[in-house]
Structures are given as structure tokens and as C-alpha cells.
Amino acid sequence: MRRTQIQLDEQTYQLVRRRAYEQGKSLSALVRETLAEAFGQAPARRLALKDFTSVGIGRSRQGALAPVSERHDEALVEAVAE
């Protein structure tokens, strides 16, 4: 994907911004989909959680120091002591 800039007059910007909000999309996503449709291209497939197969593979037992994300220093001391 390439990054680019466009300039819109205030009225067009407000219309695009409102439409993006109503559809729950980012302004960029709406512009990409609109351009794809205008040029007769299929819109890019929207990613779903199943597309991110690495999510959750690093789960571990946290034990009494849960959540380790907040108590990492104590967890490190405990792990080194073992």
C-alpha cells in the first residue's frame, strides 16, 4: 500500500468524514473503497481475527503474580530465584 495525500474542500471533507463515521470506517478506508468501486475493482477483503494466527500463541501461566504485565519486576525476581 502506498501513502499519499489529497486535498479536499471543507464541504467534501465533512461529507466523507460523516459517511466514514456512519459506516464505522476510517476516512482512509472509505476513500480506498470508493476509489476501488469507481475504477471497477473489487474492494480489498476486510481482515478478521482468524487472519491473525499468531494472536494468543504466547500465553503463559501467570500464577499468583497475575497480571504479570503489571507485576513484571516481581515475576522476574521469582523466576530468577527458581
C-alpha positions as CSV (number, residue, x, y, z in Angstrom):
1,M,0.0,0.0,0.0
2,R,1.3,3.5,-0.8
3,R,0.8,6.5,1.3
4,T,-0.5,9.7,-0.4
5,Q,-2.1,13.0,0.4
6,I,-5.2,14.6,-1.1
7,Q,-6.7,18.0,-0.6
8,L,-10.5,18.3,-0.2
9,D,-12.6,21.4,0.1
10,E,-14.3,21.7,3.5
11,Q,-17.7,20.6,2.3
12,T,-16.4,17.4,0.7
13,Y,-14.2,16.6,3.7
14,Q,-17.2,16.9,6.1
15,L,-19.3,14.7,3.9
16,V,-16.6,12.0,3.7
17,R,-15.9,12.3,7.4
18,R,-19.6,11.9,8.3
19,R,-20.0,8.9,5.9
20,A,-16.9,7.2,7.4
21,Y,-18.3,7.7,10.9
22,E,-21.7,6.4,9.9
23,Q,-20.2,3.2,8.4
24,G,-17.7,2.7,11.3
25,K,-14.7,3.1,9.0
26,S,-11.6,5.3,8.9
27,L,-11.6,8.1,6.4
28,S,-8.8,6.4,4.5
29,A,-10.7,3.1,4.3
30,L,-13.8,4.8,2.9
31,V,-11.7,6.7,0.3
32,R,-9.9,3.5,-0.8
33,E,-13.2,1.6,-1.1
34,T,-14.9,4.4,-3.0
35,L,-11.9,4.7,-5.5
36,A,-11.8,0.9,-6.0
37,E,-15.5,1.0,-6.8
38,A,-15.2,3.9,-9.2
39,F,-12.4,2.1,-11.1
40,G,-14.3,-1.2,-11.2
41,Q,-12.0,-3.0,-8.8
42,A,-13.1,-5.4,-6.1
43,P,-12.6,-3.8,-2.7
44,A,-9.8,-5.3,-0.5
45,R,-11.0,-8.1,1.7
46,R,-11.5,-6.9,5.3
47,L,-9.3,-8.7,7.8
48,A,-10.8,-10.7,10.6
49,L,-9.4,-12.1,13.8
50,K,-8.8,-15.5,12.2
51,D,-6.3,-13.8,9.8
52,F,-4.0,-13.2,12.8
53,T,-3.0,-16.7,13.6
54,S,-0.2,-15.6,15.9
55,V,-2.6,-13.9,18.4
56,G,-2.6,-15.7,21.7
57,I,0.4,-18.1,21.0
58,G,2.4,-16.5,23.7
59,R,0.0,-17.3,26.5
60,S,1.6,-18.5,29.8
61,R,0.7,-19.5,33.3
62,Q,0.9,-16.3,35.4
63,G,0.4,-17.8,38.8
64,A,0.0,-15.7,41.9
65,L,1.6,-12.7,40.3
66,A,-1.2,-12.1,37.8
67,P,-1.3,-9.9,35.9
68,V,2.4,-10.2,35.1
69,S,2.1,-7.2,32.7
70,E,1.7,-5.1,35.9
71,R,3.9,-7.0,38.2
72,H,6.7,-8.0,35.9
73,D,9.5,-7.0,38.3
74,E,8.2,-9.3,41.0
75,A,7.7,-12.1,38.4
76,L,11.3,-11.7,37.2
77,V,12.7,-12.0,40.7
78,E,10.6,-15.1,41.3
79,A,11.7,-16.7,38.0
80,V,15.4,-16.0,38.7
81,A,15.1,-17.4,42.2
82,E,13.8,-20.7,40.9
